[in-house]
Amino acid sequence: MKTLLLLIFSLMILPGYSQCNQADMDSKIGSWGRAQDAFISGPDPKQLPQMKVMVQKLFDKVKQAYPNPLGCSPKWYGQYKNNPLDYYPNPSAYSLVVPVYTWRCINNKEIFGGETGTWLYIEVNKYGFLYNTMKINGKEYKTLRPVTEVKNGFMYFKLYQTGSSFQEAWLVARKDQLPFTAMTRKEYLALINVTDNTEGDPDAPAVILPYGSFRGFAKAAGDPNAVMVIKDNPNYFDKKLPASVPQFIVVYIKYENNVKATMDFHKAIVDNLKLEELQAMLGK
């Protein structure tokens, strides 16, 4: 027995043997990496160089927020497309995308490179994950997730929560202006020919469930599937600006709250990414 214990101990101190500890992995200083850009629906080649410059500037802001990531090494790339708005072919839509890769202890081995459920998107001139469409009386309308509150000085959206996965977003627009207007309850009721609903303020935004027949505004309150019917605000956009210029920005982050490295990443972005600096980039 004594011989067996000595053998086990000697194996543990042999060069190359190490016990993997997740706490050590979580405190490992990572680095930022670069991934290949993605191109969707043909961005205007004349505007593309300036879009790339803007994505680089957005990345610089993100890196300033978390220069030495712990337990992870995020990568970043640009995602480019065109024509986000029906009534106006410009501005062009593009994004900074940041997937997060972590170190993990698996079967007592140090493993790096597993893609996590934590992603950061900074969307330029598009609503991204906030946006969808629905048909009302056969006609297609645009919807956004309902505004939750004002947080960090900007319009805040709390999105789906599934188990340990959370999603949230901020809309960065010009001061005291929005790129959309919300359809009111009164307008929505007129659209669906309902005349006997007297719930709340008729001029409040129409927040509804995007499926089935209308069952009242109270039914949608707090429902994770609820949407806000919107109308484009063409007066918001400066059509004299080049298509590559940001006119509004959406910051979207999806993160896991059961992995320390991704929680640290989320906290650094929320606490340190200066949304007012992104606002200062609008129109430039």
Contacts in CASP RR format, 6 or more apart in sequence:
PFRMAT RR
TARGET T0000
AUTHOR 0000-0000-0000
METHOD contacts of the structure
MODEL  1
MKTLLLLIFSLMILPGYSQCNQADMDSKIGSWGRAQDAFISGPDPKQLPQ
MKVMVQKLFDKVKQAYPNPLGCSPKWYGQYKNNPLDYYPNPSAYSLVVPV
YTWRCINNKEIFGGETGTWLYIEVNKYGFLYNTMKINGKEYKTLRPVTEV
KNGFMYFKLYQTGSSFQEAWLVARKDQLPFTAMTRKEYLALINVTDNTEG
DPDAPAVILPYGSFRGFAKAAGDPNAVMVIKDNPNYFDKKLPASVPQFIV
VYIKYENNVKATMDFHKAIVDNLKLEELQAMLGK
11 17 0 8 1.000
12 19 0 8 1.000
19 108 0 8 1.000
20 105 0 8 1.000
20 108 0 8 1.000
20 109 0 8 1.000
20 110 0 8 1.000
21 105 0 8 1.000
22 104 0 8 1.000
22 105 0 8 1.000
25 71 0 8 1.000
25 102 0 8 1.000
25 103 0 8 1.000
25 104 0 8 1.000
25 105 0 8 1.000
25 110 0 8 1.000
25 261 0 8 1.000
26 70 0 8 1.000
26 71 0 8 1.000
26 103 0 8 1.000
26 260 0 8 1.000
26 261 0 8 1.000
26 264 0 8 1.000
27 70 0 8 1.000
27 71 0 8 1.000
28 70 0 8 1.000
28 71 0 8 1.000
28 103 0 8 1.000
29 68 0 8 1.000
29 69 0 8 1.000
29 70 0 8 1.000
29 71 0 8 1.000
30 68 0 8 1.000
30 69 0 8 1.000
30 70 0 8 1.000
30 71 0 8 1.000
30 72 0 8 1.000
30 73 0 8 1.000
31 69 0 8 1.000
31 73 0 8 1.000
32 63 0 8 1.000
32 69 0 8 1.000
32 73 0 8 1.000
32 74 0 8 1.000
32 75 0 8 1.000
32 76 0 8 1.000
33 73 0 8 1.000
33 74 0 8 1.000
33 75 0 8 1.000
33 76 0 8 1.000
34 75 0 8 1.000
34 76 0 8 1.000
34 77 0 8 1.000
35 75 0 8 1.000
35 76 0 8 1.000
35 77 0 8 1.000
35 99 0 8 1.000
36 77 0 8 1.000
37 52 0 8 1.000
37 77 0 8 1.000
37 78 0 8 1.000
37 79 0 8 1.000
37 80 0 8 1.000
38 77 0 8 1.000
38 78 0 8 1.000
38 79 0 8 1.000
38 80 0 8 1.000
38 97 0 8 1.000
39 79 0 8 1.000
39 80 0 8 1.000
39 81 0 8 1.000
40 79 0 8 1.000
40 80 0 8 1.000
40 81 0 8 1.000
41 81 0 8 1.000
41 82 0 8 1.000
41 83 0 8 1.000
42 80 0 8 1.000
42 81 0 8 1.000
42 82 0 8 1.000
43 51 0 8 1.000
43 80 0 8 1.000
43 81 0 8 1.000
43 82 0 8 1.000
43 92 0 8 1.000
43 94 0 8 1.000
44 82 0 8 1.000
44 92 0 8 1.000
44 243 0 8 1.000
47 92 0 8 1.000
47 242 0 8 1.000
47 243 0 8 1.000
47 244 0 8 1.000
48 80 0 8 1.000
48 244 0 8 1.000
50 242 0 8 1.000
50 244 0 8 1.000
50 245 0 8 1.000
51 80 0 8 1.000
51 92 0 8 1.000
51 94 0 8 1.000
51 124 0 8 1.000
51 244 0 8 1.000
52 78 0 8 1.000
54 94 0 8 1.000
54 124 0 8 1.000
54 244 0 8 1.000
54 246 0 8 1.000
54 281 0 8 1.000
55 78 0 8 1.000
55 94 0 8 1.000
55 95 0 8 1.000
55 96 0 8 1.000
55 124 0 8 1.000
57 281 0 8 1.000
58 96 0 8 1.000
58 122 0 8 1.000
58 124 0 8 1.000
58 278 0 8 1.000
58 281 0 8 1.000
59 76 0 8 1.000
59 96 0 8 1.000
59 98 0 8 1.000
61 273 0 8 1.000
61 274 0 8 1.000
61 277 0 8 1.000
61 278 0 8 1.000
62 76 0 8 1.000
62 96 0 8 1.000
62 98 0 8 1.000
62 120 0 8 1.000
62 122 0 8 1.000
62 269 0 8 1.000
62 273 0 8 1.000
64 272 0 8 1.000
65 268 0 8 1.000
65 269 0 8 1.000
65 271 0 8 1.000
65 272 0 8 1.000
65 273 0 8 1.000
65 274 0 8 1.000
66 265 0 8 1.000
66 268 0 8 1.000
66 269 0 8 1.000
66 272 0 8 1.000
69 261 0 8 1.000
69 264 0 8 1.000
69 265 0 8 1.000
69 268 0 8 1.000
70 261 0 8 1.000
70 264 0 8 1.000
71 102 0 8 1.000
71 103 0 8 1.000
71 260 0 8 1.000
71 261 0 8 1.000
71 264 0 8 1.000
72 100 0 8 1.000
72 101 0 8 1.000
72 102 0 8 1.000
72 103 0 8 1.000
72 116 0 8 1.000
72 261 0 8 1.000
72 262 0 8 1.000
72 264 0 8 1.000
72 265 0 8 1.000
73 101 0 8 1.000
73 112 0 8 1.000
73 113 0 8 1.000
74 98 0 8 1.000
74 99 0 8 1.000
74 100 0 8 1.000
74 101 0 8 1.000
74 120 0 8 1.000
74 265 0 8 1.000
75 98 0 8 1.000
75 99 0 8 1.000
75 101 0 8 1.000
76 96 0 8 1.000
76 97 0 8 1.000
76 98 0 8 1.000
77 96 0 8 1.000
77 97 0 8 1.000
78 94 0 8 1.000
78 95 0 8 1.000
78 96 0 8 1.000
78 97 0 8 1.000
79 94 0 8 1.000
79 95 0 8 1.000
79 96 0 8 1.000
79 97 0 8 1.000
80 92 0 8 1.000
80 94 0 8 1.000
80 95 0 8 1.000
81 92 0 8 1.000
81 93 0 8 1.000
81 94 0 8 1.000
81 126 0 8 1.000
82 89 0 8 1.000
82 92 0 8 1.000
82 93 0 8 1.000
82 243 0 8 1.000
83 89 0 8 1.000
83 92 0 8 1.000
83 93 0 8 1.000
84 91 0 8 1.000
84 92 0 8 1.000
84 93 0 8 1.000
84 125 0 8 1.000
84 126 0 8 1.000
85 91 0 8 1.000
85 125 0 8 1.000
85 232 0 8 1.000
85 237 0 8 1.000
86 232 0 8 1.000
87 232 0 8 1.000
87 234 0 8 1.000
88 234 0 8 1.000
88 237 0 8 1.000
88 239 0 8 1.000
89 243 0 8 1.000
90 239 0 8 1.000
90 241 0 8 1.000
90 242 0 8 1.000
90 243 0 8 1.000
91 124 0 8 1.000
91 125 0 8 1.000
91 237 0 8 1.000
91 241 0 8 1.000
91 243 0 8 1.000
91 244 0 8 1.000
91 245 0 8 1.000
91 246 0 8 1.000
91 247 0 8 1.000
92 125 0 8 1.000
92 243 0 8 1.000
92 244 0 8 1.000
93 123 0 8 1.000
93 124 0 8 1.000
93 125 0 8 1.000
93 126 0 8 1.000
94 124 0 8 1.000
94 125 0 8 1.000
95 121 0 8 1.000
95 122 0 8 1.000
95 123 0 8 1.000
95 124 0 8 1.000
95 126 0 8 1.000
96 120 0 8 1.000
96 121 0 8 1.000
96 122 0 8 1.000
96 124 0 8 1.000
97 119 0 8 1.000
97 120 0 8 1.000
97 121 0 8 1.000
98 119 0 8 1.000
98 120 0 8 1.000
98 121 0 8 1.000
99 115 0 8 1.000
99 116 0 8 1.000
99 118 0 8 1.000
99 119 0 8 1.000
100 115 0 8 1.000
100 116 0 8 1.000
100 117 0 8 1.000
100 118 0 8 1.000
100 119 0 8 1.000
100 120 0 8 1.000
100 261 0 8 1.000
100 262 0 8 1.000
100 265 0 8 1.000
101 112 0 8 1.000
101 113 0 8 1.000
101 114 0 8 1.000
101 115 0 8 1.000
101 116 0 8 1.000
102 112 0 8 1.000
102 113 0 8 1.000
102 114 0 8 1.000
102 116 0 8 1.000
102 259 0 8 1.000
102 261 0 8 1.000
102 262 0 8 1.000
103 110 0 8 1.000
103 111 0 8 1.000
103 112 0 8 1.000
103 113 0 8 1.000
103 261 0 8 1.000
104 110 0 8 1.000
104 111 0 8 1.000
104 112 0 8 1.000
104 114 0 8 1.000
105 111 0 8 1.000
116 256 0 8 1.000
116 259 0 8 1.000
116 261 0 8 1.000
116 262 0 8 1.000
117 165 0 8 1.000
117 254 0 8 1.000
117 255 0 8 1.000
117 256 0 8 1.000
117 262 0 8 1.000
118 253 0 8 1.000
118 254 0 8 1.000
118 255 0 8 1.000
118 256 0 8 1.000
118 259 0 8 1.000
118 262 0 8 1.000
118 265 0 8 1.000
118 266 0 8 1.000
119 253 0 8 1.000
119 254 0 8 1.000
120 251 0 8 1.000
120 252 0 8 1.000
120 253 0 8 1.000
120 265 0 8 1.000
120 269 0 8 1.000
121 128 0 8 1.000
121 129 0 8 1.000
121 250 0 8 1.000
121 251 0 8 1.000
121 252 0 8 1.000
121 253 0 8 1.000
122 249 0 8 1.000
122 250 0 8 1.000
122 251 0 8 1.000
122 252 0 8 1.000
122 278 0 8 1.000
123 249 0 8 1.000
123 250 0 8 1.000
123 251 0 8 1.000
123 252 0 8 1.000
124 246 0 8 1.000
124 249 0 8 1.000
125 246 0 8 1.000
125 247 0 8 1.000
125 248 0 8 1.000
126 250 0 8 1.000
127 144 0 8 1.000
127 171 0 8 1.000
127 250 0 8 1.000
128 250 0 8 1.000
128 252 0 8 1.000
129 159 0 8 1.000
129 167 0 8 1.000
129 169 0 8 1.000
129 252 0 8 1.000
130 144 0 8 1.000
130 145 0 8 1.000
130 157 0 8 1.000
130 159 0 8 1.000
130 169 0 8 1.000
130 171 0 8 1.000
130 250 0 8 1.000
130 252 0 8 1.000
131 142 0 8 1.000
131 143 0 8 1.000
131 144 0 8 1.000
132 142 0 8 1.000
132 143 0 8 1.000
132 144 0 8 1.000
132 210 0 8 1.000
132 227 0 8 1.000
133 140 0 8 1.000
133 141 0 8 1.000
133 142 0 8 1.000
133 143 0 8 1.000
134 140 0 8 1.000
134 141 0 8 1.000
134 143 0 8 1.000
134 210 0 8 1.000
134 227 0 8 1.000
134 229 0 8 1.000
135 141 0 8 1.000
136 188 0 8 1.000
136 191 0 8 1.000
136 192 0 8 1.000
136 229 0 8 1.000
137 191 0 8 1.000
137 192 0 8 1.000
141 183 0 8 1.000
141 229 0 8 1.000
141 230 0 8 1.000
142 180 0 8 1.000
142 229 0 8 1.000
142 230 0 8 1.000
142 231 0 8 1.000
142 232 0 8 1.000
143 210 0 8 1.000
143 227 0 8 1.000
143 228 0 8 1.000
143 229 0 8 1.000
143 230 0 8 1.000
144 157 0 8 1.000
144 180 0 8 1.000
144 227 0 8 1.000
144 228 0 8 1.000
144 230 0 8 1.000
145 157 0 8 1.000
145 159 0 8 1.000
145 169 0 8 1.000
145 226 0 8 1.000
145 227 0 8 1.000
145 228 0 8 1.000
146 157 0 8 1.000
146 205 0 8 1.000
146 207 0 8 1.000
146 226 0 8 1.000
146 227 0 8 1.000
146 228 0 8 1.000
147 155 0 8 1.000
147 156 0 8 1.000
147 157 0 8 1.000
147 205 0 8 1.000
147 228 0 8 1.000
148 156 0 8 1.000
148 157 0 8 1.000
148 158 0 8 1.000
149 156 0 8 1.000
150 156 0 8 1.000
151 170 0 8 1.000
152 170 0 8 1.000
152 270 0 8 1.000
152 275 0 8 1.000
153 275 0 8 1.000
154 170 0 8 1.000
154 171 0 8 1.000
154 172 0 8 1.000
154 275 0 8 1.000
154 279 0 8 1.000
155 170 0 8 1.000
155 171 0 8 1.000
155 173 0 8 1.000
155 178 0 8 1.000
156 168 0 8 1.000
156 169 0 8 1.000
156 170 0 8 1.000
157 168 0 8 1.000
157 169 0 8 1.000
157 170 0 8 1.000
157 171 0 8 1.000
158 167 0 8 1.000
158 168 0 8 1.000
159 167 0 8 1.000
159 168 0 8 1.000
159 169 0 8 1.000
160 167 0 8 1.000
160 224 0 8 1.000
161 167 0 8 1.000
161 224 0 8 1.000
164 256 0 8 1.000
164 257 0 8 1.000
164 258 0 8 1.000
165 254 0 8 1.000
165 255 0 8 1.000
165 256 0 8 1.000
165 257 0 8 1.000
166 254 0 8 1.000
166 255 0 8 1.000
166 256 0 8 1.000
166 257 0 8 1.000
167 252 0 8 1.000
167 253 0 8 1.000
167 254 0 8 1.000
167 255 0 8 1.000
168 252 0 8 1.000
168 253 0 8 1.000
169 250 0 8 1.000
169 251 0 8 1.000
169 252 0 8 1.000
169 253 0 8 1.000
170 250 0 8 1.000
170 251 0 8 1.000
170 275 0 8 1.000
171 178 0 8 1.000
171 248 0 8 1.000
171 249 0 8 1.000
171 250 0 8 1.000
172 248 0 8 1.000
172 249 0 8 1.000
172 250 0 8 1.000
172 251 0 8 1.000
172 275 0 8 1.000
172 278 0 8 1.000
172 279 0 8 1.000
172 282 0 8 1.000
173 179 0 8 1.000
173 236 0 8 1.000
173 248 0 8 1.000
173 249 0 8 1.000
173 279 0 8 1.000
173 282 0 8 1.000
174 236 0 8 1.000
174 247 0 8 1.000
174 248 0 8 1.000
174 279 0 8 1.000
174 282 0 8 1.000
175 279 0 8 1.000
177 236 0 8 1.000
178 233 0 8 1.000
178 236 0 8 1.000
179 232 0 8 1.000
179 233 0 8 1.000
179 236 0 8 1.000
179 237 0 8 1.000
179 247 0 8 1.000
179 248 0 8 1.000
180 230 0 8 1.000
180 231 0 8 1.000
180 232 0 8 1.000
180 233 0 8 1.000
180 236 0 8 1.000
181 230 0 8 1.000
181 231 0 8 1.000
181 233 0 8 1.000
182 205 0 8 1.000
182 206 0 8 1.000
182 228 0 8 1.000
182 229 0 8 1.000
182 230 0 8 1.000
182 231 0 8 1.000
183 191 0 8 1.000
183 205 0 8 1.000
183 206 0 8 1.000
183 228 0 8 1.000
183 229 0 8 1.000
183 230 0 8 1.000
183 231 0 8 1.000
184 202 0 8 1.000
184 203 0 8 1.000
184 204 0 8 1.000
184 205 0 8 1.000
184 206 0 8 1.000
185 197 0 8 1.000
185 199 0 8 1.000
185 200 0 8 1.000
185 201 0 8 1.000
185 202 0 8 1.000
185 203 0 8 1.000
185 204 0 8 1.000
185 205 0 8 1.000
185 206 0 8 1.000
185 217 0 8 1.000
186 202 0 8 1.000
186 203 0 8 1.000
187 206 0 8 1.000
188 206 0 8 1.000
188 208 0 8 1.000
188 229 0 8 1.000
189 195 0 8 1.000
189 197 0 8 1.000
189 202 0 8 1.000
192 214 0 8 1.000
194 214 0 8 1.000
197 216 0 8 1.000
197 217 0 8 1.000
199 216 0 8 1.000
199 217 0 8 1.000
199 218 0 8 1.000
200 217 0 8 1.000
205 228 0 8 1.000
205 229 0 8 1.000
206 217 0 8 1.000
206 228 0 8 1.000
206 229 0 8 1.000
207 217 0 8 1.000
207 220 0 8 1.000
207 221 0 8 1.000
207 226 0 8 1.000
207 227 0 8 1.000
207 228 0 8 1.000
208 214 0 8 1.000
208 216 0 8 1.000
208 217 0 8 1.000
208 220 0 8 1.000
208 226 0 8 1.000
208 227 0 8 1.000
208 229 0 8 1.000
209 215 0 8 1.000
209 219 0 8 1.000
209 220 0 8 1.000
209 223 0 8 1.000
209 225 0 8 1.000
209 226 0 8 1.000
209 227 0 8 1.000
210 225 0 8 1.000
210 226 0 8 1.000
210 227 0 8 1.000
211 225 0 8 1.000
220 226 0 8 1.000
236 247 0 8 1.000
236 248 0 8 1.000
237 247 0 8 1.000
238 247 0 8 1.000
238 283 0 8 1.000
241 247 0 8 1.000
241 283 0 8 1.000
245 283 0 8 1.000
245 284 0 8 1.000
246 281 0 8 1.000
246 282 0 8 1.000
246 283 0 8 1.000
246 284 0 8 1.000
247 282 0 8 1.000
247 283 0 8 1.000
248 282 0 8 1.000
249 278 0 8 1.000
249 279 0 8 1.000
249 281 0 8 1.000
249 282 0 8 1.000
251 273 0 8 1.000
251 275 0 8 1.000
251 278 0 8 1.000
253 266 0 8 1.000
253 269 0 8 1.000
253 270 0 8 1.000
255 262 0 8 1.000
255 263 0 8 1.000
255 265 0 8 1.000
255 266 0 8 1.000
256 262 0 8 1.000
256 263 0 8 1.000
257 263 0 8 1.000
257 266 0 8 1.000
END
